[in-house]
Amino acid sequence: MAELQQLRDRVEELQAENERLLNARGDGAQSGQHGQTLYIPRERRCPKFSGRSVGGSLSIEEWVEEAESCIRSRHMSNHERAMFLYDHLEGEARNEIKYRPTATREDPAEIVKVLREVYGCAKSYVLWQQRFFDRKQKDNESLFEFSHALMELMEKIKMSKSNCITNPDLVLRDQFCENVNDSTLRRELKKLVRDNAEWTILDVRREATRWVEEGQTGRDRSHRTVAHNSEVQYTSQCEATLTQTSELAELKDLVLKQQAQIDMLVKHLSQPHTKPPASQRYGGGRYRRAPDGRPICIKCEQPGHIARYCQASRSLTSQPTPPPSSGNTSTQPLPPAANTSSLPLN
């Protein structure tokens, strides 16, 4: 009986221990379920490439970079990568790969190579070099924008012809230093480059930005002072110039008037002195005169007398008018004018 009781007690202890362990395991599982969080990475969307050069579209290099980033986030096989690239093509770019051999369509490296050959940089590296070396900082263009434009042109040169520039980083840095707008900043950057030959365009741009931010206030004050002095000097110069200009204008008018008088005198002296014709008034007088100076009668048109002493007009007045005849009438000739050379002249 005693052994049986011991066995019963032992069974009860084991059951109690078992229940305790089960309860502890259940609490741990529940606490683990509530505390564990599973994060699923969001898939990155890959844009499609059509090969058309429209506003806002990606270039082939930009699209390849985006596609490779999406492929890296998805652990794909080589065939799956080729299918992924082909699925994200459209238009003429998709047709370009579609009609290629099967070996090309199933190889992602070959797909990228074909697209770069067809839709890559069509311009020659000489043209991109010319644009790169002619590029200067524009008005209202920041240092960052200018440096980004130079970097983009350098990438175009590299894509057109690799290894055509031996030290692209140094050339990029020197081009940035040589073509900033501010002449004082150019001198400072050249000095910094001479002291630090290993600097890149990023180092030079950082120092240029710091120099602009720190020296802007002082340069504004000095610029205002210089501008005021220049304005005062310019005003005085303008006043002196206006005075000289007015004096010169007066002298010029005087010389022109004198020249006009001289020209008129020369023209008058160069004309031949001829006597006025008989039909014109002599010297602007009251009567017409013959070339020899004798007056011409305005009634009988004969020289040697004037109308007041004209005998022809008197004889015509005293002669009776003949009666009109029924037959043919003929005009009788007028008697010749009397010789009135002895009459006094008026």
C-alpha positions as a Markdown table, in Angstrom:
| # | Residue | x | y | z |
|---|---|---|---|---|
| 1 | Met | 0.0 | 0.0 | 0.0 |
| 2 | Ala | 2.8 | 2.3 | 0.8 |
| 3 | Glu | 4.5 | 1.8 | -2.5 |
| 4 | Leu | 1.2 | 2.3 | -4.4 |
| 5 | Gln | 0.7 | 5.6 | -2.6 |
| 6 | Gln | 4.3 | 6.7 | -3.5 |
| 7 | Leu | 3.6 | 5.9 | -7.1 |
| 8 | Arg | 0.4 | 7.9 | -7.1 |
| 9 | Asp | 2.2 | 10.9 | -5.6 |
| 10 | Arg | 4.9 | 10.6 | -8.2 |
| 11 | Val | 2.4 | 10.6 | -11.0 |
| 12 | Glu | 0.7 | 13.6 | -9.6 |
| 13 | Glu | 4.0 | 15.5 | -9.4 |
| 14 | Leu | 4.9 | 14.6 | -12.9 |
| 15 | Gln | 1.5 | 15.7 | -14.2 |
| 16 | Ala | 1.9 | 19.0 | -12.3 |
| 17 | Glu | 5.4 | 19.5 | -13.8 |
| 18 | Asn | 4.1 | 18.7 | -17.2 |
| 19 | Glu | 1.3 | 21.2 | -17.0 |
| 20 | Arg | 3.7 | 23.8 | -15.7 |
| 21 | Leu | 6.0 | 23.3 | -18.7 |
| 22 | Leu | 3.1 | 23.3 | -21.1 |
| 23 | Asn | 1.8 | 26.6 | -19.7 |
| 24 | Ala | 5.3 | 28.1 | -19.8 |
| 25 | Arg | 5.8 | 27.0 | -23.5 |
| 26 | Gly | 2.4 | 28.4 | -24.4 |
| 27 | Asp | 3.1 | 31.8 | -22.9 |
| 28 | Gly | 6.4 | 32.0 | -24.6 |
| 29 | Ala | 4.9 | 31.1 | -28.0 |
| 30 | Gln | 2.2 | 33.8 | -27.6 |
| 31 | Ser | 4.7 | 36.4 | -26.6 |
| 32 | Gly | 6.9 | 35.5 | -29.5 |
| 33 | Gln | 4.0 | 35.8 | -32.0 |
| 34 | His | 3.0 | 39.3 | -30.7 |
| 35 | Gly | 6.6 | 40.6 | -30.7 |
| 36 | Gln | 7.8 | 39.3 | -34.1 |
| 37 | Thr | 7.4 | 41.6 | -37.2 |
| 38 | Leu | 8.1 | 40.5 | -40.8 |
| 39 | Tyr | 9.2 | 43.2 | -43.3 |
| 40 | Ile | 8.8 | 42.5 | -47.0 |
| 41 | Pro | 10.8 | 44.8 | -49.2 |
| 42 | Arg | 8.8 | 46.7 | -51.8 |
| 43 | Glu | 9.7 | 45.9 | -55.3 |
| 44 | Arg | 11.2 | 48.8 | -57.3 |
| 45 | Arg | 9.4 | 49.6 | -60.5 |
| 46 | Cys | 11.5 | 49.6 | -63.6 |
| 47 | Pro | 10.6 | 52.2 | -66.3 |
| 48 | Lys | 10.2 | 51.1 | -69.8 |
| 49 | Phe | 12.6 | 52.1 | -72.7 |
| 50 | Ser | 11.3 | 52.8 | -76.2 |
| 51 | Gly | 14.3 | 54.4 | -77.8 |
| 52 | Arg | 12.4 | 57.6 | -78.7 |
| 53 | Ser | 14.0 | 61.0 | -77.9 |
| 54 | Val | 11.0 | 62.8 | -76.3 |
| 55 | Gly | 10.9 | 65.2 | -73.4 |
| 56 | Gly | 11.3 | 63.5 | -70.1 |
| 57 | Ser | 12.3 | 60.1 | -71.5 |
| 58 | Leu | 15.4 | 58.3 | -70.1 |
| 59 | Ser | 18.5 | 57.8 | -72.1 |
| 60 | Ile | 19.9 | 54.3 | -72.7 |
| 61 | Glu | 22.5 | 54.7 | -70.0 |
| 62 | Glu | 19.9 | 55.9 | -67.5 |
| 63 | Trp | 17.6 | 53.1 | -68.3 |
| 64 | Val | 20.3 | 50.4 | -68.1 |
| 65 | Glu | 21.3 | 51.8 | -64.6 |
| 66 | Glu | 17.7 | 51.6 | -63.4 |
| 67 | Ala | 17.1 | 48.1 | -64.9 |
| 68 | Glu | 20.3 | 46.8 | -63.3 |
| 69 | Ser | 19.3 | 48.2 | -59.9 |
| 70 | Cys | 15.9 | 46.4 | -60.1 |
| 71 | Ile | 17.6 | 43.2 | -61.2 |
| 72 | Arg | 20.0 | 43.3 | -58.2 |
| 73 | Ser | 17.1 | 43.6 | -55.8 |
| 74 | Arg | 15.5 | 40.4 | -57.3 |
| 75 | His | 17.7 | 37.4 | -57.2 |
| 76 | Met | 17.2 | 36.2 | -60.8 |
| 77 | Ser | 19.0 | 33.8 | -63.1 |
| 78 | Asn | 20.6 | 34.8 | -66.3 |
| 79 | His | 17.6 | 33.8 | -68.4 |
| 80 | Glu | 15.2 | 35.6 | -66.1 |
| 81 | Arg | 17.3 | 38.8 | -66.4 |
| 82 | Ala | 17.1 | 38.6 | -70.1 |
| 83 | Met | 13.4 | 38.2 | -70.0 |
| 84 | Phe | 13.1 | 41.0 | -67.5 |
| 85 | Leu | 15.0 | 43.4 | -69.8 |
| 86 | Tyr | 12.9 | 42.3 | -72.8 |
| 87 | Asp | 9.6 | 42.8 | -70.9 |
| 88 | His | 10.6 | 46.4 | -70.1 |
| 89 | Leu | 11.2 | 47.4 | -73.7 |
| 90 | Glu | 8.5 | 48.9 | -75.9 |
| 91 | Gly | 8.2 | 50.3 | -79.4 |
| 92 | Glu | 11.1 | 50.2 | -81.7 |
| 93 | Ala | 13.5 | 49.2 | -79.0 |
| 94 | Arg | 11.5 | 46.0 | -78.3 |
| 95 | Asn | 11.3 | 45.2 | -82.1 |
| 96 | Glu | 15.1 | 45.7 | -82.3 |
| 97 | Ile | 15.7 | 42.9 | -79.8 |
| 98 | Lys | 12.8 | 40.8 | -81.1 |
| 99 | Tyr | 14.3 | 40.3 | -84.5 |
| 100 | Arg | 17.8 | 39.5 | -83.2 |
| 101 | Pro | 19.1 | 35.9 | -82.9 |
| 102 | Thr | 17.9 | 33.8 | -80.0 |
| 103 | Ala | 21.4 | 33.8 | -78.4 |
| 104 | Thr | 21.2 | 37.6 | -78.2 |
| 105 | Arg | 17.6 | 37.7 | -76.8 |
| 106 | Glu | 18.5 | 35.2 | -74.1 |
| 107 | Asp | 21.7 | 37.0 | -72.9 |
| 108 | Pro | 21.2 | 40.1 | -70.8 |
| 109 | Ala | 24.7 | 41.4 | -71.6 |
| 110 | Glu | 24.0 | 41.1 | -75.4 |
| 111 | Ile | 20.7 | 42.9 | -75.0 |
| 112 | Val | 22.3 | 45.8 | -73.3 |
| 113 | Lys | 25.2 | 45.9 | -75.8 |
| 114 | Val | 22.7 | 46.0 | -78.8 |
| 115 | Leu | 20.7 | 48.8 | -77.2 |
| 116 | Arg | 23.8 | 50.8 | -76.5 |
| 117 | Glu | 25.0 | 50.4 | -80.1 |
| 118 | Val | 21.7 | 51.5 | -81.5 |
| 119 | Tyr | 20.5 | 54.1 | -79.1 |
| 120 | Gly | 23.8 | 55.2 | -77.6 |
| 121 | Cys | 25.6 | 58.5 | -78.3 |
| 122 | Ala | 25.3 | 59.2 | -82.0 |
| 123 | Lys | 27.5 | 62.3 | -82.0 |
| 124 | Ser | 31.2 | 62.1 | -82.4 |
| 125 | Tyr | 33.5 | 62.6 | -79.4 |
| 126 | Val | 35.1 | 65.6 | -81.2 |
| 127 | Leu | 31.8 | 67.4 | -81.1 |
| 128 | Trp | 31.4 | 66.6 | -77.4 |
| 129 | Gln | 34.9 | 67.7 | -76.7 |
| 130 | Gln | 34.3 | 71.0 | -78.4 |
| 131 | Arg | 31.1 | 71.5 | -76.4 |
| 132 | Phe | 33.0 | 70.6 | -73.2 |
| 133 | Phe | 35.8 | 73.0 | -73.7 |
| 134 | Asp | 33.5 | 75.8 | -74.9 |
| 135 | Arg | 31.2 | 75.4 | -71.8 |
| 136 | Lys | 31.3 | 78.4 | -69.5 |
| 137 | Gln | 29.3 | 79.3 | -66.5 |
| 138 | Lys | 26.1 | 81.1 | -67.5 |
| 139 | Asp | 24.5 | 84.1 | -65.9 |
| 140 | Asn | 22.4 | 83.1 | -62.8 |
| 141 | Glu | 23.9 | 79.6 | -63.0 |
| 142 | Ser | 25.1 | 78.2 | -59.7 |
| 143 | Leu | 28.4 | 76.4 | -59.2 |
| 144 | Phe | 26.6 | 73.1 | -58.7 |
| 145 | Glu | 24.7 | 73.4 | -61.9 |
| 146 | Phe | 27.8 | 74.4 | -63.8 |
| 147 | Ser | 29.8 | 71.4 | -62.4 |
| 148 | His | 26.9 | 69.0 | -63.2 |
| 149 | Ala | 26.8 | 70.3 | -66.8 |
| 150 | Leu | 30.6 | 69.7 | -67.1 |
| 151 | Met | 30.3 | 66.2 | -65.7 |
| 152 | Glu | 27.5 | 65.3 | -68.1 |
| 153 | Leu | 29.5 | 66.5 | -71.1 |
| 154 | Met | 32.5 | 64.5 | -69.8 |
| 155 | Glu | 30.3 | 61.3 | -69.6 |
| 156 | Lys | 29.2 | 61.9 | -73.2 |
| 157 | Ile | 32.8 | 62.1 | -74.3 |
| 158 | Lys | 33.6 | 58.8 | -72.5 |
| 159 | Met | 30.6 | 57.1 | -74.0 |
| 160 | Ser | 31.5 | 58.3 | -77.5 |
| 161 | Lys | 35.1 | 57.1 | -77.3 |
| 162 | Ser | 36.6 | 55.6 | -74.2 |
| 163 | Asn | 40.1 | 56.5 | -73.1 |
| 164 | Cys | 40.2 | 59.5 | -75.5 |
| 165 | Ile | 41.1 | 61.7 | -72.5 |
| 166 | Thr | 44.0 | 60.5 | -70.4 |
| 167 | Asn | 43.1 | 62.3 | -67.1 |
| 168 | Pro | 39.4 | 63.1 | -67.2 |
| 169 | Asp | 39.2 | 64.1 | -63.5 |
| 170 | Leu | 42.0 | 66.6 | -63.8 |
| 171 | Val | 40.6 | 68.0 | -67.1 |
| 172 | Leu | 37.2 | 68.3 | -65.5 |
| 173 | Arg | 38.7 | 70.1 | -62.5 |
| 174 | Asp | 40.7 | 72.5 | -64.6 |
| 175 | Gln | 37.8 | 73.3 | -66.9 |
| 176 | Phe | 35.7 | 74.2 | -63.9 |
| 177 | Cys | 38.4 | 76.5 | -62.5 |
| 178 | Glu | 39.0 | 78.2 | -65.8 |
| 179 | Asn | 35.4 | 79.0 | -66.7 |
| 180 | Val | 33.7 | 80.3 | -63.6 |
| 181 | Asn | 32.2 | 83.8 | -64.0 |
| 182 | Asp | 33.9 | 85.6 | -61.1 |
| 183 | Ser | 37.4 | 86.6 | -62.0 |
| 184 | Thr | 38.5 | 86.8 | -58.4 |
| 185 | Leu | 37.2 | 83.3 | -57.7 |
| 186 | Arg | 39.1 | 82.0 | -60.8 |
| 187 | Arg | 42.3 | 83.4 | -59.3 |
| 188 | Glu | 41.6 | 81.8 | -55.9 |
| 189 | Leu | 40.8 | 78.4 | -57.4 |
| 190 | Lys | 43.9 | 78.4 | -59.6 |
| 191 | Lys | 46.0 | 79.2 | -56.5 |
| 192 | Leu | 44.3 | 76.4 | -54.6 |
| 193 | Val | 44.9 | 73.9 | -57.4 |
| 194 | Arg | 48.6 | 74.8 | -57.6 |
| 195 | Asp | 48.9 | 74.2 | -53.9 |
| 196 | Asn | 46.8 | 71.0 | -54.0 |
| 197 | Ala | 47.5 | 69.2 | -57.2 |
| 198 | Glu | 45.6 | 66.1 | -56.2 |
| 199 | Trp | 42.2 | 67.8 | -55.7 |
| 200 | Thr | 39.3 | 66.8 | -57.8 |
| 201 | Ile | 36.4 | 68.9 | -59.1 |
| 202 | Leu | 34.4 | 68.0 | -55.9 |
| 203 | Asp | 37.1 | 69.5 | -53.7 |
| 204 | Val | 37.4 | 72.6 | -55.9 |
| 205 | Arg | 33.7 | 73.1 | -55.9 |
| 206 | Arg | 33.4 | 72.7 | -52.2 |
| 207 | Glu | 36.1 | 75.4 | -51.7 |
| 208 | Ala | 34.5 | 77.6 | -54.3 |
| 209 | Thr | 31.1 | 77.4 | -52.6 |
| 210 | Arg | 32.6 | 78.2 | -49.2 |
| 211 | Trp | 34.4 | 81.1 | -50.7 |
| 212 | Val | 31.2 | 82.5 | -52.2 |
| 213 | Glu | 29.2 | 82.1 | -49.1 |
| 214 | Glu | 31.8 | 83.6 | -46.8 |
| 215 | Gly | 32.8 | 86.5 | -49.1 |
| 216 | Gln | 29.5 | 87.5 | -50.4 |
| 217 | Thr | 28.7 | 90.1 | -47.7 |
| 218 | Gly | 32.2 | 91.8 | -47.9 |
| 219 | Arg | 32.1 | 91.8 | -51.6 |
| 220 | Asp | 28.6 | 93.4 | -51.6 |
| 221 | Arg | 29.9 | 96.2 | -49.4 |
| 222 | Ser | 33.0 | 96.8 | -51.5 |
| 223 | His | 30.9 | 96.6 | -54.7 |
| 224 | Arg | 28.5 | 99.2 | -53.4 |
| 225 | Thr | 31.4 | 101.5 | -52.5 |
| 226 | Val | 33.1 | 101.0 | -55.8 |
| 227 | Ala | 29.8 | 101.5 | -57.6 |
| 228 | His | 29.1 | 104.7 | -55.8 |
| 229 | Asn | 32.6 | 106.1 | -56.5 |
| 230 | Ser | 32.3 | 105.0 | -60.1 |
| 231 | Glu | 28.9 | 106.7 | -60.4 |
| 232 | Val | 30.3 | 110.0 | -59.0 |
| 233 | Gln | 33.2 | 109.8 | -61.4 |
| 234 | Tyr | 31.0 | 108.9 | -64.3 |
| 235 | Thr | 28.6 | 111.8 | -63.5 |
| 236 | Ser | 31.5 | 114.3 | -63.5 |
| 237 | Gln | 32.9 | 112.8 | -66.7 |
| 238 | Cys | 29.4 | 113.1 | -68.3 |
| 239 | Glu | 29.1 | 116.7 | -67.3 |
| 240 | Ala | 32.5 | 117.5 | -68.7 |
| 241 | Thr | 31.7 | 115.6 | -71.8 |
| 242 | Leu | 28.4 | 117.4 | -72.3 |
| 243 | Thr | 30.1 | 120.8 | -71.9 |
| 244 | Gln | 32.7 | 119.8 | -74.5 |
| 245 | Thr | 30.0 | 118.4 | -76.7 |
| 246 | Ser | 27.9 | 121.6 | -76.6 |
| 247 | Glu | 31.0 | 123.7 | -77.4 |
| 248 | Leu | 32.0 | 121.5 | -80.3 |
| 249 | Ala | 28.4 | 121.6 | -81.6 |
| 250 | Glu | 28.5 | 125.4 | -81.6 |
| 251 | Leu | 31.8 | 125.4 | -83.4 |
| 252 | Lys | 30.6 | 122.9 | -85.9 |
| 253 | Asp | 27.5 | 125.0 | -86.7 |
| 254 | Leu | 29.6 | 128.1 | -87.1 |
| 255 | Val | 32.0 | 126.3 | -89.4 |
| 256 | Leu | 29.1 | 124.9 | -91.5 |
| 257 | Lys | 27.6 | 128.4 | -91.9 |
| 258 | Gln | 30.9 | 129.8 | -93.0 |
| 259 | Gln | 31.4 | 127.0 | -95.4 |
| 260 | Ala | 27.9 | 127.6 | -96.9 |
| 261 | Gln | 28.7 | 131.3 | -97.4 |
| 262 | Ile | 32.0 | 130.4 | -99.0 |
| 263 | Asp | 30.3 | 127.9 | -101.3 |
| 264 | Met | 27.7 | 130.5 | -102.3 |
| 265 | Leu | 30.4 | 133.1 | -103.1 |
| 266 | Val | 32.4 | 130.6 | -105.1 |
| 267 | Lys | 29.4 | 129.6 | -107.1 |
| 268 | His | 28.4 | 133.2 | -107.7 |
| 269 | Leu | 32.0 | 134.1 | -108.9 |
| 270 | Ser | 32.2 | 131.0 | -111.1 |
| 271 | Gln | 29.1 | 132.0 | -113.1 |
| 272 | Pro | 29.6 | 134.1 | -116.3 |
| 273 | His | 28.4 | 137.7 | -116.1 |
| 274 | Thr | 25.8 | 138.0 | -118.9 |
| 275 | Lys | 23.3 | 140.8 | -119.5 |
| 276 | Pro | 19.7 | 139.8 | -118.9 |
| 277 | Pro | 17.5 | 139.2 | -122.0 |
| 278 | Ala | 15.2 | 141.9 | -123.4 |
| 279 | Ser | 12.2 | 140.2 | -122.1 |
| 280 | Gln | 13.3 | 140.6 | -118.5 |
| 281 | Arg | 13.4 | 143.7 | -116.4 |
| 282 | Tyr | 16.8 | 145.2 | -116.2 |
| 283 | Gly | 18.2 | 145.2 | -112.7 |
| 284 | Gly | 14.7 | 144.7 | -111.2 |
| 285 | Gly | 13.7 | 148.1 | -112.5 |
| 286 | Arg | 10.3 | 149.4 | -113.5 |
| 287 | Tyr | 10.6 | 149.1 | -117.3 |
| 288 | Arg | 11.9 | 146.5 | -119.6 |
| 289 | Arg | 15.1 | 147.4 | -121.4 |
| 290 | Ala | 17.0 | 146.3 | -124.5 |
| 291 | Pro | 20.5 | 144.7 | -124.3 |
| 292 | Asp | 21.9 | 148.2 | -125.0 |
| 293 | Gly | 20.0 | 149.6 | -122.0 |
| 294 | Arg | 17.3 | 151.5 | -123.9 |
| 295 | Pro | 13.7 | 151.1 | -122.5 |
| 296 | Ile | 11.2 | 149.1 | -124.4 |
| 297 | Cys | 7.6 | 150.4 | -124.9 |
| 298 | Ile | 5.0 | 148.1 | -123.5 |
| 299 | Lys | 2.5 | 149.2 | -126.2 |
| 300 | Cys | 4.4 | 149.0 | -129.4 |
| 301 | Glu | 7.2 | 146.8 | -128.2 |
| 302 | Gln | 9.8 | 149.1 | -129.7 |
| 303 | Pro | 12.9 | 150.2 | -127.9 |
| 304 | Gly | 13.9 | 153.8 | -127.4 |
| 305 | His | 10.9 | 155.2 | -125.6 |
| 306 | Ile | 8.3 | 154.3 | -123.0 |
| 307 | Ala | 4.5 | 154.0 | -123.2 |
| 308 | Arg | 3.9 | 157.6 | -122.0 |
| 309 | Tyr | 5.8 | 159.0 | -125.0 |
| 310 | Cys | 4.7 | 156.4 | -127.6 |
| 311 | Gln | 3.6 | 158.1 | -130.9 |
| 312 | Ala | 2.2 | 154.9 | -132.4 |
| 313 | Ser | -0.5 | 154.7 | -129.8 |
| 314 | Arg | -1.4 | 158.3 | -130.3 |
| 315 | Ser | -1.7 | 157.9 | -134.1 |
| 316 | Leu | -3.9 | 154.9 | -133.6 |
| 317 | Thr | -6.1 | 156.8 | -131.3 |
| 318 | Ser | -6.5 | 159.8 | -133.6 |
| 319 | Gln | -7.2 | 157.7 | -136.8 |
| 320 | Pro | -10.9 | 157.2 | -137.5 |
| 321 | Thr | -12.2 | 153.7 | -137.5 |
| 322 | Pro | -13.3 | 152.7 | -141.0 |
| 323 | Pro | -16.9 | 151.4 | -141.4 |
| 324 | Pro | -17.2 | 147.7 | -141.8 |
| 325 | Ser | -17.6 | 146.5 | -145.4 |
| 326 | Ser | -19.7 | 143.7 | -146.7 |
| 327 | Gly | -16.9 | 142.3 | -148.7 |
| 328 | Asn | -13.7 | 140.7 | -147.7 |
| 329 | Thr | -12.0 | 142.8 | -145.1 |
| 330 | Ser | -8.3 | 142.9 | -144.9 |
| 331 | Thr | -6.4 | 144.2 | -142.0 |
| 332 | Gln | -4.5 | 147.3 | -142.9 |
| 333 | Pro | -0.9 | 147.2 | -141.8 |
| 334 | Leu | -0.1 | 149.6 | -139.0 |
| 335 | Pro | 2.2 | 152.4 | -139.9 |
| 336 | Pro | 5.7 | 152.0 | -138.7 |
| 337 | Ala | 6.5 | 153.5 | -135.4 |
| 338 | Ala | 8.0 | 156.9 | -135.6 |
| 339 | Asn | 11.5 | 157.4 | -134.8 |
| 340 | Thr | 11.4 | 158.6 | -131.2 |
| 341 | Ser | 15.0 | 158.4 | -130.5 |
| 342 | Ser | 15.0 | 162.1 | -129.8 |
| 343 | Leu | 12.4 | 161.8 | -127.1 |
| 344 | Pro | 13.5 | 162.1 | -123.5 |
| 345 | Leu | 13.9 | 159.0 | -121.6 |
| 346 | Asn | 12.2 | 158.6 | -118.3 |
